[in-house]
Structure formats: C-alpha cells, structure tokens
C-alpha cells in the first residue's frame, strides 16, 4: 500500500495531471452580463495569465507585492506596481520569477491602486 501511495504523484505527473501550484480565477458580472473572466496559474515561479473574456475585449492586469493594500504601512508596499500590462481576449502571457504577488485585473484601462480600484485623474 505504501508503494502505491508513493507512486501516485509520479503516475499523475506522467499522465499530465497537475499536482501543485495555485490558480487565481477572477470573474465578474453586471446585469447578468460577464464583465471580466481571467485565470492565472502560478507554479514554480512561473505565472501563466489567460484573458478568457472582457467586456472591452482586453484584460488589464496590475501586479503588486503580496500583502500590499492601499492602507498598508508596509515597506513592501509603496503603491508601485511590480508590473502592468493588458492582453486581448483569448490570449495568454507567461511571466517567470513571480511567486508571491497580489493580482488586480479589470476590463477597464487605467492606473490601479493596490486595493484594485482605478485611480482617478
């Protein structure tokens, strides 16, 4: 029995099953219509961003240090983004060196705050 338990992760990996990592799904509706649908898969410091749907046909991403909020007095959070980019619907982007970050995604372009709201101005 112990050999079977030890072999299961190996068999799953060989079969193409995903055995680790983190997936972040962001979906939002307004008046019954999808506004944004995005998926980010993070595994081993590699993040794979997928823009599945956006009311504007583009997903706008902003990445902040983990734990960063607009009210945070943390020295890790100066309100400056680690990265900011946009993608067309049905596109994918892969970034390496990302393992611990806060994700903000919107259907609207603009400068995001760490609390994931758009800055005015």
PyMOL commands that set and color helices and strands:
alter all, ss='L'
color gray80, all
select helices_A, chain A and resi 2-14
alter helices_A, ss='H'
color red, helices_A
select strands_A, chain A and resi 22-30+33-43+46-54+58-65+83-88+91-96+101-106
alter strands_A, ss='S'
color yellow, strands_A
deselect
rebuild
show_as cartoon
